[in-house]
Amino acid sequence: MRTRGAAALAAAAMSALAVGVPTDVIDTSLFTRMTPVRWWEYPVLALTAALTGLWVLIPRPSGDVRGRGGVLGAVTAAVFAVGCPICNKIVVGLLGISGALGIWAPVQPVLAALSLAALAAAVVLRWRRRSCTAETCAVDVTSEASPAGRTPPASGPSAASSLR
């Protein structure tokens, strides 16, 4: 469990750096942002890192590599969501400076919400498909939870015998 926790912390830190440094939400001397960081970009960065770390923390069945591309895509979408609208050369090339500020900037919070929703869905799916061992999941199985405990004994003729 320690190695899984360390991997989750490393993934969260890498995710935060991958989103925060090139967008200059995490202020460094490497990049200069031309528009100020908006208030909602900090929680998006924190939630992106937390959900990525949580996704890595959840045990998966051995050999199951599903979801990696989706998580990578959601983190990449978070980069576009929190990035400076006029620092994105693709957006400026397609829409111009006024289009980047007038069209792209209002779309960025929606992209951030979609990115976080995709990461949350990835965490939920990984949780549902997780592999449990005695060390990773402590589940108390009782007779009520067993298949025999769920189905009451039949009384009287069955539906199949009444069709004859």
Buried (B, 14 or more C-beta within 10 A) or exposed (E): EEEEEEEBBEBBEBBBEBBBBBBBBBEEEEBEBEBEBBEBBBEBBBBBBBBBBBBBBBBBEEEEEEBEEBBEBBBEBBBBBBBBBBBBEEBBEEBEEEBBBEBBBEEBBEBBEBBBEBBBBBBEBBEEBBEEEEEEEEEEEEEEEEEEEEEEEEEEEEEEEEEE
